Amino acid sequence: QVQLVESGGGLVQAGGSLRLSCAASGSVSSIETMAWFRQAPGKQRELVATITESGRITYAESVRGRFVISRTNANNTIYLQMNSPKPEDTAVFYCAARFKGRLGFTSWGQGTQVTVSS
């Protein structure tokens, strides 16, 4: 079992910066990939960025060049540095984990609200 707790959300002005954190606890050695998703009002949840235990990173096209995902070496915490956010980035951001030998992201945090003002 892994527990994920996000923090760092809030109100930010467009063009500013904000950093989200996700702390993992429990069986963290079983995690293969961690990710940030987001869900805006009235929209489907979408994948924002992923990072594997080996450090391989992917980004959604909509955030590439603006957001940076990173993690601690112990794989206990991941971050999402949001640079130059736009109003359309407003959403609830969720941290998620995919486990070794399993398909899909099956462990989720409770989410943290990010609101970008224009």
C-alpha positions as CSV (number, residue, x, y, z in Angstrom):
1,Q,0.0,0.0,0.0
2,V,1.2,3.5,-0.8
3,Q,-0.3,6.7,0.4
4,L,0.1,9.9,-1.6
5,V,-0.4,13.4,-0.2
6,E,-0.2,16.5,-2.4
7,S,0.5,20.0,-1.2
8,G,1.5,23.4,-2.6
9,G,-1.6,24.4,-4.5
10,G,-3.2,27.8,-4.3
11,L,-3.8,31.0,-6.2
12,V,-1.1,32.2,-8.5
13,Q,-1.0,35.0,-11.1
14,A,-0.5,34.2,-14.7
15,G,3.2,34.3,-15.5
16,G,4.2,33.6,-11.9
17,S,5.3,30.2,-10.5
18,L,4.1,27.6,-8.1
19,R,5.5,24.3,-6.9
20,L,3.4,21.3,-6.1
21,S,4.7,18.4,-3.9
22,C,3.6,14.9,-3.5
23,A,4.8,12.8,-0.6
24,A,4.6,9.1,-0.9
25,S,4.7,6.7,2.1
26,G,4.3,3.0,2.6
27,S,5.7,0.6,0.0
28,V,7.5,3.2,-2.1
29,S,10.0,0.7,-3.4
30,S,7.1,-0.9,-5.4
31,I,6.5,2.3,-7.4
32,E,7.6,2.2,-11.0
33,T,6.2,5.5,-12.2
34,M,4.8,8.6,-10.6
35,A,2.7,11.2,-12.3
36,W,0.8,14.4,-12.1
37,F,-2.7,14.6,-13.5
38,R,-5.1,17.5,-13.5
39,Q,-8.9,17.9,-13.9
40,A,-10.5,21.2,-14.8
41,P,-14.2,21.9,-14.1
42,G,-16.3,20.1,-16.7
43,K,-13.3,18.4,-18.3
44,Q,-11.8,14.9,-18.2
45,R,-8.8,14.2,-16.1
46,E,-5.6,14.5,-18.1
47,L,-2.0,13.4,-17.7
48,V,0.4,16.3,-17.1
49,A,3.8,14.7,-16.5
50,T,5.3,11.4,-15.6
51,I,8.6,10.3,-14.0
52,T,9.9,6.8,-13.7
53,E,12.1,5.3,-11.0
54,S,15.0,5.5,-13.5
55,G,14.3,9.2,-14.1
56,R,12.7,9.0,-17.5
57,I,10.3,12.0,-17.9
58,T,7.4,12.7,-20.2
59,Y,5.2,15.8,-20.5
60,A,1.9,16.7,-22.0
61,E,2.3,19.0,-25.0
62,S,0.3,21.7,-23.2
63,V,2.8,22.1,-20.4
64,R,6.1,21.2,-22.1
65,G,8.7,23.9,-21.6
66,R,6.7,25.5,-18.7
67,F,6.3,22.7,-16.1
68,V,9.1,20.6,-14.6
69,I,8.6,17.3,-12.8
70,S,11.3,16.0,-10.5
71,R,11.7,13.7,-7.6
72,T,13.9,13.0,-4.6
73,N,16.4,10.2,-4.9
74,A,14.5,8.1,-2.4
75,N,11.5,8.3,-4.6
76,N,9.5,9.5,-1.7
77,T,8.5,12.9,-3.0
78,I,7.8,14.2,-6.4
79,Y,7.4,17.9,-7.4
80,L,5.8,19.8,-10.2
81,Q,7.4,23.2,-10.8
82,M,4.8,25.3,-12.6
83,N,6.4,28.2,-14.4
84,S,4.5,30.8,-16.4
85,P,1.2,29.2,-15.6
86,K,-1.8,30.3,-17.6
87,P,-5.5,30.7,-16.6
88,E,-6.2,27.5,-18.6
89,D,-4.0,25.6,-16.2
90,T,-6.6,26.1,-13.4
91,A,-7.5,22.6,-12.2
92,V,-7.3,20.2,-9.4
93,F,-3.9,18.5,-9.6
94,Y,-3.5,14.9,-8.5
95,C,-0.5,12.8,-7.8
96,A,-0.6,9.2,-8.9
97,A,1.6,6.0,-8.8
98,R,1.9,3.0,-11.0
99,F,3.4,-0.1,-9.5
100,K,6.0,-2.5,-10.9
101,G,4.3,-5.3,-12.8
102,R,0.9,-3.6,-12.8
103,L,-1.0,-1.6,-15.5
104,G,-2.3,1.8,-14.9
105,F,-2.1,4.3,-12.1
106,T,-3.8,2.7,-9.1
107,S,-2.8,4.9,-6.2
108,W,-4.0,8.5,-6.1
109,G,-3.7,11.5,-3.8
110,Q,-6.6,13.6,-2.7
111,G,-5.8,16.4,-5.1
112,T,-4.7,20.0,-4.6
113,Q,-6.5,23.0,-6.2
114,V,-4.5,25.3,-8.4
115,T,-6.1,28.6,-9.6
116,V,-4.3,30.8,-12.1
117,S,-5.6,34.4,-12.2
118,S,-5.2,36.5,-15.3
